[in-house]
Amino acid sequence: MRSPRSPRSVLRCCVASPCAPFAIWVILIVALFGSSLRCASAADKGEIEALYRQGILPSGAPLVGQRAAGMQIRGTDAACVSCHRRSGLGTAEGLIVIPPITSRYLFRPATSANDDMDFRYMPGYVDLKRQPYTEATLAAAIRSGVGRDGKPLNALMPRFDIDDATMAKLIGYLGGLSSTLSPGVTDDTLHFATIVTPDADQAGRDGMLAVLRQFFSDHNDFLRGGAKPMVSNRKLPYRVTRRWQLHIWELQGQPETWGQQLHEKLAAEPVFAVVSGIGGKTWAPVHRFCESEALPCLFPNVEVPVVAEQDFYNVYFSRGVLLEADLIASRLLPPAGAPPAAGHGDARPRVVQVFQEGDIGEDGARQLSADLSVSRHAVRIDRPLHRNATPADIGRAVSGLKPDDVVVLWLRPSALASLPPSPPGAIVYVSGLMGGLEHATLPTAWRDTAILTYPVDLPVLRRVAMNFPLAWFQVRHVPVTNERVQANTYLGCQILSEGITGILDLFHRDYLVEQLENMLSQRRVNGYFPRLTLAPGQRFASKGGYLVKLSGDAPGVLSAHGGWIVP
C-alpha cells in the first residue's frame, strides 16, 4: 500500500494543498500571522475545542453571543460548531448559507479566476476579489460582526465578547481545522475498512463481503483507463476521482481485546472511513475505537448498536432490538399524565419476557424493562433460557400465563419453531428482527394472535425500492445469503458513494459525516427503510417501525397493526 501523501505546509497546523501558488501564500500567512497559526499545546487545544464545539470558555463559563434586538444565546447554542460545523467548512440549507471559516478560506488572498483553477469553492465563498482576513479584522468580525470589507456580517452571526488571549487561541484553532487531508487518502486511492466481529452471523458476513467486493470492483472498473481531474471556477468545482481500496478487518478473541487489534490494524492500514461491517451481540468496543480515532463508521449491520447520540463518527441505520423494545413499550405504557396503576403484586398485569442467555434478546429485554420502569402499571418478569434450551424448556417458559399477561418473545427462528402448538391466552409480542420478520417460524396457531415488531418498511411498500439491490445482485451474480444484511450493505455503499461525490476533493473525515447529515433526507429509495434522516445529535437514520400481524395460513403475508410508530 502506498503511504499517505505528506502535506506541503511549513507548519503542521497550516493548510496543505497540492499546488505551488497556494503553498507560496501559506508561507506569507505564516510569516505574518505565525503567532496565531502555530500549534497550541494540548491543554490549549482542549480548551479552545471546548469553546468551538460546546460553547465553554477557558474559564469554564458559558460562551455568550449577542444578536440583533438584544437576543442572547449561550453555551451549546452559541458554539461555533452549531453553524460552521465540526469541520469548519460551513453548510447551506435553502437560502441560508454558512461560510467556511478554515484558514484556507479566511486568509486566502484575492486572486483572479485564471489563478484559481485548482481551488475548491464552497457556499459563501465566491468573491475572487475580496481581501484576506488578518488577525485584527478576523477578531473584529467575531467581536463586532463587521466583515473584512467593513460591512456588517449576516444577522445570523452572533457577536462575542472574547478576551485577547482566548481570541488568539481561537484564531490558531481555526487555522488547524480541515487543514490537511485525513489518513487513508493518497493521490489516487481512498482506503476504506469493514469490520467483522467473531460472533457475527456467518451467512451475513459472507453476503456483506460479497456486496462490498463487487461494489468496490464496479467503482474501480468505472475508473479503468484513468480519470483526469476537473479544473475549477465559480461554477465547476475541482474534483479528483480516486480508486477505492477495501481492507477487511476480522477481529478475533474476546471483546476486551478488540480495541488493541483495531489500533494495530489502523496503524498498519490507515483508512479514511469504515463502511458497513457486521457484528453479533457486542459492538461497543468497535464504536468506542472509531469515536476515539475520529474515524467514521458508517451503517454497520448490528442489532444492538451503542446509543450515544452525542457521539459524532458512528452512524447507524436503526437501533435494532432496542427500537423494537420501544415499539412494544409504546403500546404497553399508559398515556402521558395517566395516574399510576392501583393495586399491588398480582393485581397488576405482568410482562413476561422470554430470551436466550448470551443473545441479543437479553439487550432487548433490558431495554423494555427500562422503558416500563417509569410506570407501576405492570410487573416485569424475566424467564431466561439456556442457549441449548429444549422444546420442553421453551414450553415451560411460556406456561402459567394469565389472560391479562403480556409475553414478549426475544427468540430466534429455531426457538420459535419449538413453541408449543397452542399459544397461551396472554397477549404475545415477538421480536421481528430476531424471528425473521415476515418469515418468522411461529406455529400456525400463534400466528393468529402474536403481534410482531417490524422496524422496517412493509413488504408491499418496499417492493419497488428493493428492485434496485435485488436486480444488482442478479446482474452482478452476487449470491443472496442474507437479503436484509446485503440490501443494507448495498444501501450503505450507495450513500457513501454519494457522500464522496459531494465532498469533491475535500477529503476530511468530519466533512464526510456532515455531508451525509445534509444529503441523506433527500434520498427516496432506501431499500428496507421508508425514509432516512440524520442531523447533528442524531445517529440513527431510521427512527420508527410498525407492529404487524402475520397471516395464519399464508407464509410471508402480514398486515400492519396501526401506522408507522416513532417511539
Secondary structure, DSSP 8 states (H G I E B T S, - for coil): ---------SSTTS---SSHHHHHHHHHHHHHHHHHHS---HHHHHHHHHHHHH-B-TTS-B-EEE-GGG-EEEGGGG-THHHHTTTS--EEETTEEE---SHHHHT-----GGG-TT---BTTB--TT-----HHHHHHHHHH-B-TTSSB--TTS-EE---HHHHHHHHHHHHHTT-S--TTB-SSEEEEEEEE-TTS-HHHHHHHHHHHHHHHHHHHHHHTT----B---SSS--B---EEEEEEEE--S-GGGHHHHHHHHHHHS--SEEE--B-SS--HHHHHHHHHTT--EE--B-SS----TT-SSEEBS--THHHHHHHHHHHHS--TT-----S-GGGS-EEEEEEETTSTHHHHHHHHHHHHTT-SS-EEEEEEE-TT--HHHHHHHT-S--TT-EEEEE--HHHHTTS-SS--SSEEEE-HHHHTGGG----HHHHTT-EEEE-S--HHHHHHHHHHHHHHHHHTT---SSHHHHHHHHHHHHHHHHHHHHHTT---HHHHHHHHHHHGGG----TT-S----BTTB-BS---BEEEEE-SSSTT-EEESSS-B--
